[in-house]
Amino acid sequence: MNGLITTDWLQKHLADNDLIILDVSQSTSVNNQNDVHSAIYIPGAISLSLKDWSDSKSQLPNTFPSPEHFAAKCQEIGIKNDSKIVVYDDQGLYFSPRIWWMFNAMGHNKVAVLDGGLPKWINEARETASETRKTSLKRNFEPKLTKGLIKSYDQIYQNIDSDEFVVVDARSKGRFDGTAPEPREGLSSGHIPKSVNLPYTEVLNGTSLKNQDELQNIFNLKGLSDRKMVFSCGSGLTACIVALARHQLTNQLSPIYDGSWTEWAQIVSSPIATAD
């Protein structure tokens, strides 16, 4: 699976025995992305709460879970190591790339995001269901975490001097420049020194990802074509949208700064840059 699949592909494979469909729509987010298609699902989908699949002990939102926690959640809903997984959400492409990236980071690459998500599925008048699938089937899942895909605060801080990679920030230009407030109360806006702003909205065409030529042009204009990249945002969520866009061009999984701006701005000693 190449990271992104079409509604036509999913329609043809709905009955596959090894296919797991995950609805990762969330009731709300810090950016006020609300659940716009309540109680409408793709047939056979299992609902997944991002909060339940994150590290509950962390003070930061959406923190990557331990392999043990991740494996337990997979086993709860019948995911095994040879399962094919399709993730989608009711925004089109918002929450689902985070789960896609998490599975890949845990060594499971048989996973793809539904391009256009639920809105595209509904707009094409495809069959829907009013309930998600409930399952009590327990299966074994053994994660193989690639630690290099999860960047820490210290690694991001040290990179300001070492310049081994470029941090690509998926937040809006106003937040990056320090001219618009952060949605999380008490956080200053601005950006990590030497980082590059690529708002996640720029890689989208409505609810779908832009085509490869458009994406390549975007990365070229940002001067990112030949750079090693680590993606960041407010909480590690929309960074995965831009990471998915990069994956479509390179077929490589990119690291995420998991604490992202929420962590960076909370630490008093963090250097913060703003627009000139």
NORVENRA-V948721 format. One record per residue. RES is the residue in one letter. SS is DSSP state (A for helix, B for strand, O for the rest). PHI is phi in degrees with one decimal (999 if undefined). Layout:
res=RES ss=SS phi=PHI
res=RES ss=SS phi=PHI
//
This chain:
res=M ss=O phi=999
res=N ss=O phi=-96.1
res=G ss=O phi=101.2
res=L ss=B phi=-142.0
res=I ss=B phi=-125.9
res=T ss=O phi=-92.1
res=T ss=A phi=-64.7
res=D ss=A phi=-62.7
res=W ss=A phi=-61.6
res=L ss=A phi=-65.0
res=Q ss=A phi=-57.8
res=K ss=A phi=-71.6
res=H ss=A phi=-111.6
res=L ss=O phi=-53.9
res=A ss=O phi=-92.0
res=D ss=O phi=-61.8
res=N ss=O phi=-67.1
res=D ss=O phi=-96.0
res=L ss=B phi=-93.5
res=I ss=B phi=-116.7
res=I ss=B phi=-105.9
res=L ss=B phi=-114.1
res=D ss=B phi=-89.4
res=V ss=O phi=-107.6
res=S ss=O phi=-61.9
res=Q ss=O phi=-118.7
res=S ss=O phi=-64.4
res=T ss=O phi=-164.9
res=S ss=O phi=-142.6
res=V ss=O phi=-64.1
res=N ss=O phi=-90.8
res=N ss=O phi=61.6
res=Q ss=O phi=-80.9
res=N ss=O phi=-91.9
res=D ss=O phi=-70.4
res=V ss=O phi=-95.0
res=H ss=O phi=-128.0
res=S ss=O phi=-59.6
res=A ss=O phi=63.1
res=I ss=O phi=-126.5
res=Y ss=B phi=-138.2
res=I ss=B phi=-75.0
res=P ss=O phi=-53.1
res=G ss=O phi=86.0
res=A ss=O phi=-72.4
res=I ss=B phi=-109.1
res=S ss=B phi=-79.1
res=L ss=O phi=-130.8
res=S ss=O phi=-96.2
res=L ss=O phi=-59.7
res=K ss=O phi=-61.4
res=D ss=O phi=-68.0
res=W ss=O phi=-97.4
res=S ss=B phi=-110.0
res=D ss=O phi=-75.5
res=S ss=O phi=-70.3
res=K ss=O phi=-84.5
res=S ss=O phi=-79.1
res=Q ss=O phi=-80.0
res=L ss=O phi=-102.3
res=P ss=O phi=-76.2
res=N ss=O phi=60.3
res=T ss=O phi=-67.5
res=F ss=B phi=-58.8
res=P ss=O phi=-81.2
res=S ss=O phi=-71.5
res=P ss=A phi=-55.9
res=E ss=A phi=-65.4
res=H ss=A phi=-65.6
res=F ss=A phi=-61.8
res=A ss=A phi=-62.3
res=A ss=A phi=-63.4
res=K ss=A phi=-67.1
res=C ss=A phi=-62.7
res=Q ss=A phi=-65.0
res=E ss=A phi=-60.4
res=I ss=O phi=-111.7
res=G ss=O phi=80.9
res=I ss=O phi=-86.7
res=K ss=O phi=-124.1
res=N ss=O phi=-67.2
res=D ss=O phi=-103.4
res=S ss=O phi=-69.5
res=K ss=B phi=-92.3
res=I ss=B phi=-123.2
res=V ss=B phi=-118.4
res=V ss=B phi=-113.3
res=Y ss=B phi=-148.1
res=D ss=O phi=-143.6
res=D ss=O phi=-85.0
res=Q ss=O phi=-96.0
res=G ss=O phi=110.5
res=L ss=O phi=-144.8
res=Y ss=O phi=-141.9
res=F ss=O phi=-82.5
res=S ss=A phi=-62.1
res=P ss=A phi=-61.5
res=R ss=A phi=-63.7
res=I ss=A phi=-67.6
res=W ss=A phi=-56.7
res=W ss=A phi=-66.1
res=M ss=A phi=-60.9
res=F ss=A phi=-61.6
res=N ss=A phi=-62.7
res=A ss=A phi=-63.3
res=M ss=O phi=-88.4
res=G ss=O phi=88.2
res=H ss=O phi=-109.4
res=N ss=O phi=-99.7
res=K ss=O phi=-87.3
res=V ss=B phi=-144.7
res=A ss=B phi=-145.1
res=V ss=B phi=-94.3
res=L ss=B phi=-77.9
res=D ss=O phi=-65.4
res=G ss=O phi=90.6
res=G ss=A phi=57.3
res=L ss=A phi=-63.0
res=P ss=A phi=-56.5
res=K ss=A phi=-67.0
res=W ss=A phi=-59.3
res=I ss=A phi=-69.2
res=N ss=A phi=-62.7
res=E ss=O phi=-90.5
res=A ss=O phi=58.1
res=R ss=O phi=-83.9
res=E ss=O phi=-61.2
res=T ss=B phi=-128.1
res=A ss=B phi=-127.7
res=S ss=O phi=-94.8
res=E ss=O phi=-138.7
res=T ss=O phi=-83.9
res=R ss=O phi=-80.6
res=K ss=O phi=-101.8
res=T ss=O phi=-136.8
res=S ss=O phi=-114.4
res=L ss=O phi=-74.4
res=K ss=O phi=-99.6
res=R ss=O phi=-134.2
res=N ss=O phi=-84.8
res=F ss=O phi=-132.6
res=E ss=O phi=-113.7
res=P ss=O phi=-75.5
res=K ss=O phi=-129.9
res=L ss=O phi=-67.1
res=T ss=O phi=-97.4
res=K ss=A phi=-63.4
res=G ss=A phi=-65.2
res=L ss=A phi=-84.7
res=I ss=B phi=-116.1
res=K ss=B phi=-94.4
res=S ss=O phi=-96.1
res=Y ss=A phi=-57.1
res=D ss=A phi=-60.5
res=Q ss=A phi=-65.9
res=I ss=A phi=-68.6
res=Y ss=A phi=-62.8
res=Q ss=A phi=-65.0
res=N ss=A phi=-69.9
res=I ss=A phi=-57.6
res=D ss=A phi=-90.4
res=S ss=A phi=-74.6
res=D ss=O phi=55.1
res=E ss=O phi=-75.8
res=F ss=O phi=-148.3
res=V ss=B phi=-110.0
res=V ss=B phi=-83.9
res=V ss=B phi=-105.4
res=D ss=B phi=-98.4
res=A ss=O phi=-89.3
res=R ss=O phi=-72.5
res=S ss=O phi=-65.7
res=K ss=A phi=-61.4
res=G ss=A phi=-62.7
res=R ss=A phi=-66.9
res=F ss=A phi=-63.7
res=D ss=A phi=-74.9
res=G ss=O phi=85.9
res=T ss=O phi=-100.8
res=A ss=O phi=-126.0
res=P ss=O phi=-73.7
res=E ss=O phi=-77.7
res=P ss=O phi=-70.1
res=R ss=O phi=-87.8
res=E ss=O phi=-60.1
res=G ss=O phi=90.8
res=L ss=O phi=-94.4
res=S ss=O phi=-79.1
res=S ss=O phi=-93.1
res=G ss=O phi=122.4
res=H ss=B phi=-151.1
res=I ss=O phi=-67.4
res=P ss=O phi=-52.2
res=K ss=O phi=74.7
res=S ss=O phi=-76.5
res=V ss=B phi=-118.4
res=N ss=B phi=-90.8
res=L ss=O phi=-137.2
res=P ss=O phi=-55.0
res=Y ss=A phi=-59.3
res=T ss=A phi=-64.6
res=E ss=A phi=-74.3
res=V ss=A phi=-95.9
res=L ss=B phi=-106.9
res=N ss=B phi=-121.5
res=G ss=O phi=70.0
res=T ss=O phi=-95.2
res=S ss=B phi=-113.9
res=L ss=B phi=-78.9
res=K ss=O phi=-64.7
res=N ss=O phi=-73.7
res=Q ss=A phi=-62.0
res=D ss=A phi=-62.7
res=E ss=A phi=-65.4
res=L ss=A phi=-65.5
res=Q ss=A phi=-60.8
res=N ss=A phi=-63.7
res=I ss=A phi=-62.6
res=F ss=A phi=-65.9
res=N ss=A phi=-63.1
res=L ss=A phi=-64.3
res=K ss=O phi=-84.9
res=G ss=O phi=71.0
res=L ss=O phi=-109.6
res=S ss=O phi=-57.9
res=D ss=O phi=-111.7
res=R ss=O phi=-102.7
res=K ss=O phi=-73.6
res=M ss=B phi=-124.2
res=V ss=B phi=-125.3
res=F ss=B phi=-99.0
res=S ss=B phi=-140.2
res=C ss=O phi=-161.3
res=G ss=O phi=-83.1
res=S ss=O phi=-145.3
res=G ss=O phi=86.7
res=L ss=O phi=-95.5
res=T ss=O phi=-71.0
res=A ss=A phi=-56.4
res=C ss=A phi=-71.9
res=I ss=A phi=-66.3
res=V ss=A phi=-71.0
res=A ss=A phi=-63.1
res=L ss=A phi=-65.1
res=A ss=A phi=-61.2
res=R ss=A phi=-65.1
res=H ss=A phi=-61.1
res=Q ss=A phi=-65.3
res=L ss=A phi=-91.6
res=T ss=A phi=-117.0
res=N ss=O phi=59.5
res=Q ss=O phi=-119.5
res=L ss=O phi=-86.0
res=S ss=O phi=-100.7
res=P ss=B phi=-69.6
res=I ss=B phi=-120.6
res=Y ss=B phi=-80.2
res=D ss=O phi=-66.4
res=G ss=O phi=-72.4
res=S ss=A phi=48.4
res=W ss=A phi=-64.6
res=T ss=A phi=-58.2
res=E ss=A phi=-71.8
res=W ss=A phi=-57.0
res=A ss=A phi=-74.2
res=Q ss=A phi=-78.2
res=I ss=O phi=-87.7
res=V ss=O phi=-57.5
res=S ss=O phi=-81.6
res=S ss=O phi=-67.8
res=P ss=O phi=-70.9
res=I ss=O phi=-126.6
res=A ss=B phi=-103.4
res=T ss=O phi=-133.3
res=A ss=O phi=-64.9
res=D ss=O phi=-66.5
//
